């Protein structure tokens, strides 16, 4: 039996956002070093990074981009509204 467990942290990458500040801090590498990634992989991605990848994959398949543009706009508006 294999273990398909992983932890994924997705955050809005903006200087004023608390999670972005934590990930950019000197304490973040200390935290990731103590996580047993051999047992539970830890992945950290920004919404912007995920949206960029989704747009690229959709472009390669000649797919519809509108949903990704709208989601990107929503994330960017949301992150600045809450700062």
N, C-alpha and C positions, 0 to 999 in steps of 0.2 A: 504494500500500500504506500503510495506517495503522498507527501504533504504538499498541497497546492495553496498554502497560506502565504500571504504577503501583506504588507502594510503600504498603502499609498497615501501620501499627503499631497493634496492639491490646494494651491493657494493663489490669491490674486497678488501678482508681483507689482507692488507699488511702494515707494519709499515710506509712505505714511501708514501702511498696513502693518499691524502687529506681527503677523506670521512672517511676512517678508523681512521684517526687522530681525526676528529671531533666527531665521535661516541665514541671514547675512552676518549674524553676530559671531564673535569668537567662541561662544559657548556651543554653537551648533555642531562643529566637528567633535567636540567632547561627547555630546549626546550620541551622535551616530557611531562613535567608537564603542560605546558600552552596549549598544543594541546587538543582540546575537543574530547577525545577518546570515550566518550559516544555517540558522534554524528558521528565521522569518525574515525574508528580504525586505528591505526598506527602500522605497522609491519616493522621491520628492520631485514634483513637477508643478510648474505654474500653469494657471488656466491659459495664459497667453501661449505657452509652449505647446500645450495640447491642441489649442485651436489652430496654431500654425501647422502642426502635423496633420490635423484633419483636413485643413484646406489643401495642403500639398497632396495628400492621398486622393482627395476628391478631384483635384485638377488633373492628376495623372490618369484617372479613370473617366475624364470628361464629364464628371458629375456636377450636380447643382451646387453652387457656392453660396447661394442666398442665406441658407440657414446658418452657415458658419460666420458670414459677415454680420448677421443680426446678433448672433450669440457673442461675437467679439465686441460689437458695439455695446451690448448690454453689460458685459463684464467690465469694460472700460468705464462706462457711465457709473456703474455700481461702485467700483473701487474708489472713484473720485467723489461720489456723493457721500460716502461714509467716512471719509478722512476728516 
